[in-house]
Amino acid sequence: MGHDPLDVQAVRCRYAALAQGTVFLDAPAGTQVPDSVVDAMASYLRNANANLGGHFATSRQSELVVRDARTAAGTFLGCAPSAIGFGLNMTSLNFSLSRTVARTLRSGDEILVTRLDHDANIAPWLEIAADLDITVRFADIDPSDCTLDLADLERQLGERTRVVTFPWTANAVGTVNDVRRICALAHEAGALAWVDAVHQAPHGPIDAVAVGADILFCSPYKFFGPHLGVFYGRPDVTERWRPYKVRPAPDEPGGERFENGTLPHESLAGFTAAVHYIHSLGWKHIIAHERELATLFLAGLPSAYRLYGRPEVEGRVPTFAIQHPTLAPGEVAQRLAERDIAVWHGDYYAPEIMQRLGLPDGAVRIGFVHYNTADEVDRVLDELDRLLPRTLAEG
């Protein structure tokens, strides 16, 4: 590898979990958490655990924790803190917000989703379609490189399209979409731009306002934080909606209106610490290091494996879906686990793309983030090579 501005060994020292010896390549389903995040959560529970609205010290401290989390989320997503809402995870938030939007839909309306999407950005709309007389349409992909077919998406936009939902980055295959372009197309059709940014969040900066998103989600447990969901809602859009909520809950415009029940304050404290952690490293250094890891992996992947997705570093993040020539994905994952390498197998809750690719058992997903090392890339490549029949490995 060339010069790497990220001191990876110093980074790894900030994670107690990385001392286990396991090669964690399972980050697309949830990253490891730095000690500063754990400490922030523990400190809250020890010193400030209370509900909001009291005149006593711990309640006031909890209010500061919530305020700081909104500020951190606004910084992280490029928006005003008041436009931020929190929930259990992206899936639960999307079911809640899509149900709110359903109040505005009429018979014959259409929702456009993509075959790149995680099902958390598809199933809520299918459920609404089952309840109301609306249609869910699917924008196709190019199966040769798992990129979104923008021409097909544009063809399917119509005067009845009300929402266009799509991933910033595909969790199954690592494709990065042209977010600004898709948001613009949605708005030209008079539709909302509904962005799943969960898989983008650990890999690069997000500016929800700049790209033109109306709703944008992410999940901190995918970017070095605790289990939590975060969304941005464009104020002039969300202020027109009537949320499902209890009557005494806040009703001022903003993301807070869509939060159901008491928030997990300890997770908010951890989320703020995770954002500070990322900013302490700098996106420039994170991106440069991940590109080097991706370059190594793509150059060293044995040719007997089938790669699904872009075969070059450009236009993707270091998340790779591969298929062994003879072994089922679950068998490959099990054998790697026996060698203390954690990877995922199956459809990763993205069944549409797996069906489109003709993969009933899914694929093996190997995902790198900035705390992974070049040695770990070499190690997984060596193990993948050992899993091949000798005739293929030698060929």
N, C-alpha and C positions, 0 to 999 in steps of 0.2 A: 504493500500500500504506500501511497505517497504521503506527503505531510498531512497529518490530521489535526486540525485545530482543536478538536475535542479531546481532553484528557480522559480517555475512557476508563482507565483504572481508577482515577480519582472519582469519577462518577460512580463506579461500581462500589466504591467504599461507602457511598451514601445509602446503600441498600443492604440491610441485614439479610434479606431473602436470597441475595445472589451469592452468599457464602455457602449455600447448601451444596453447590457443586453441580446442580442441574443446569443444563443448557436450556434456557427458557426461550423457545421460539413459538410460544403460544400467545403472544401479545395481542393479535387481532381479537381475541376473545376476552382480553383483560390483561393489563400490564402488571408488573410488579410495582410496589409502592416504596418510595424512598422513606427513610426513617423520619425525616422532617414532617411528613404527612401523618405518620403514625403518632408522632409526638404531639402534633397539633390537636389531633382527635382525642388523645388521652388527656391532654391538658384541659380541654374543654370539659370533658366528663368529670375530671377531678375537681375543677375550680369554678365552673360557671354553669353547671347543668341546671336549667330552669326553662319554663315556658315564657312566652313574651307577654308584655302588658302589665307586669308588676312594678311596684315602686321600690323593690328591694334590689340589692346589688347584683345577684346572679342573674336576675331577669334583665337588668339593664346591660349586663355583659353579654347576654345572649342576643340582645337586640344589636349590639355592636358586631357580633359574629355574623349575623344575617346581613347587616349593612356591608361589612367588608367583603362577604361572598358575592353580593350583587356588584360591588365595585370591581372585584377581580374578574367576574364573568363579563362585565362590560368591556374591560380591557382586553380580555382574551378573545371576545367575539366582535370587537370593534363597534360597540353600540353604547347607548346610555344605560346606566345601571337600572333605571326604571323599566326598561324594555325586557328585563330578564325575569324568567320564572324558573322555579325548581320543582323537581318531582322525584319519584323513585328511580326511574331510568327513562331512556328515550321511548321505549315501547309503551309504557304506561302513560307518558305525556302525550304521545301521538294518538293513542286511543281516546284520551280525554279531549284534546284539542280538535281532532277530526270530528268527534261527536258534537262539539260545539258548532263547528262549521256546518254540520249536517242540518242544523236548524235553519240555515239560509238557503239550502238546496231545494230545487223544485223538480217535479217529474220531467224526465228527459234530459236533465243535466248530466254532464260527463266529467269523469276524473281520469287523468292520464298518468299512468305509472310507467316504470321501465322494468325490463327483465334483468337489469343490473342490481335492482334494489334488494336490500335485506327485507325479509317479510314484515318486519315492524313498520315499514313504509308502504306496505301493500295491503296486509290483512285488515287494518282498520277501515280502509275504503271498501274492501270486499264485504265487510260486515254491514257497512252503511248501505251498500247496494242491495244487500239481502233484505234490508228493512224498508228501503225507499225505491222508487222507480227511477233509478239512475244507472248509468253504465260506466264500468271501469274498462278503460282501454290500455293496451300495453305497447309501449315503444320498444322496438326490437333492438338487438345487438348484432354486431358483426362477429360471428363465432370464430373467425380466424384469429382475431386478436382481442376479443372480449371488450371491444369499444362500443359505445352507444351509437346507434344509427340515428344521427341527428336529422337526416333527411326524412326518415320514417317518423320520428317524433314530430317534425314540422308538418308532415302530411296529415297526421292524426289530430292536430289542433283544429278546433272548430268554434263556431259561435256559441255552442253549448258547453264548451270546456270551462270548468270552474276552478279546478286545481290541477297543477302539474307537479307531481312529486318525483324526486330523483335523488340519487346519492351524489354528494360532492366527490367521494372516492368509494369505490366498490369494495366491500369488506371481503368478498369471496376471491377476487382476482387482482385487486390492487389498482384498477383503472382509475385515473383522475379525469373527471369530466370538465368540460368547458362551462363552468357554473354561470359566469356572466351571460354567456350566449343563451343558455337555457332559460335563465330568469327573464332575459329580454324577450325571448320568444313567447314565454308564458304571458308576460304583460301585454305584448302586442295582441294576443288573443283575448285579452280581458280576464285572464285567469291569475290565480295566486301561484307564486313560486314557493314550493314547500321542500326544503332542503334537509336531507339527512347528512350531517357533517360528522357523524360519529367516528368514521374511519379516517377522516382527514385530521382530526384533532391531535393525535400523537405525532403527526408527521410534518406539519407545517402550519403557518399562520392562517387564521380565519378572520375575514372582515365581512360580516353579514350585511352591513349597510352598503358597502362598496360594491358587492356583487349583485345587489338588488333583491336579496331574499325577503320574502314576507314572513315566513316562519323558518327557523333553522334550529336543529337539535344537535346536542352532543351528550356524551356520557363520560364523566370524569374517570370512571374505573378503566376506561380505555386509554387514558393519558395520565397515568401515574398517580391517580387519586382514588378516592373511595367510591363505593357504589352509590350512584346519584345520577339524576338526569337534569339537564339544563336546556332551556330553550330561549331563543330570541323571538319576539313578536313585534313586527313593525307597528308602531303605535297607532298610526292612522287607520290601520286595518283592524287590529284587535279591539280598539275602543268601540267598534260597532257591534261586537259580538256579545252575546249574553252567556256567561260561563255557567257550568254546573258547579254550584258551591253552596255551602251552608249560609244562611241569611246574615249572621253577624260578621261573617268574614269581610275583609276590606273590599270596597267596591270602586276605589279610585282607579283611573286608567293606568294600565301597565301590566307587567307580567304577574304581579302578585295576585291579581284577581283570579288567576287560573290555578292557583296552588290549593290543593285540597288537604285540609288538616294541618297538624303541626309538622313542621319540617324537621328532618334529621339534623339537628344543629351541629352535632359532632362531625357529620359528613361535610357540612358546609365549611367548618373550620379546616378539615382536611383538604377540601377542594381549593380553598384559598392558598393553602401551603403548596399544593400541586402547581397552581399557576405561578406562584413565586419561584418554585423550583425550575420550571421550564424557562422562565425569563432569566434566571440566574445563569443558565447555559447559553441561551441565545439561539434563535431559530436558524440562523446562518450556520452555526457549528453543527447543530443537530442534523440539518438537511445534508450538509457536506459529508458527514460521517455515514449517514444512511445510504447515500449514493455510492460510496465506496463499498459498503457491504453488499449492496445490490449488484454492483459491477462484478465483484468477486463471485457471488453466487451464480449469476447468469453465465459467467465465463467457465465456471467449473461444473455446472450441472451435467451429469452424464447424459449423452445424447439418447440413450435408450428410454429416458423418462420423457413423457409428454408434458410440456408446459402449456397451461391455459392462461392466456393474457398476453400483454405486449412483451416481445422478446428483448426489448431494450430498456434502459433505465428511464428514458424520457417518457413522460405521460403516465407514469405509474409510481406507486410507493413500494417499498420492499416487502410486499405480501405476495406470496407465490403459491398458486394452485398447480400441483403436479400429479401425474399418474404413473405408477409403476407398470411395466409392460405385462406383468402377470399377477402380481399380488393385489388384493383388494386394499383400498385405502385404510381400513381399520387394521389390517394385518401389518401394513407398513408402520402405522402410528404405534402399534403395540411393540413391534421390534425396536423402534427408536426409543420408546419409553424404557425398554429393558436396558438400553445403553445410556439412560439418564438424559435423554433428549426429549423435551416436551413439544409436541406438535399436535395439530388438530386434524380430524378427518370428518368426512360427511358433507353436508350441504351448508353448514354454518348459518342456518336459518335464512338461506338465500336459495329456496327451491326453484325459483323460476329460471335462473341462469343454469343450474345443474340440469334441469329438464331440457333447456335449449341446447346444451352441449351434449346431451345424450349420456349423462353420467348418473344412473339411478342410485349408485352408491356414493356419489359425490367424488371428492378428490382429497389429496393430502395438502394441507395448508401449512406453509412455513412462513412465519412472519418475524422480521427483524425490526428492532427499534434501536434508539441510540445507545442503550446500555449493553447491546451485544457487541462482540468483538470479532476481528478477522479470524482469530483462532477458532471461534465457535462456528463461523462459516465453514472453515476447513474441516472441522470435526463432523458437521452434519453431511457435508459433501462426501467425506470418506465413508461414513456409515451408509449413505444412499448407494454408493458404489458397491459396498460389500453385500447389499441386498440383491444385487443383480446376479443372474446366472453368469457363470464365468465366461461363457461364449460371448455374451453381450458386453460384459464389463471389459473384456480384452479387445473387443471390436471397436 
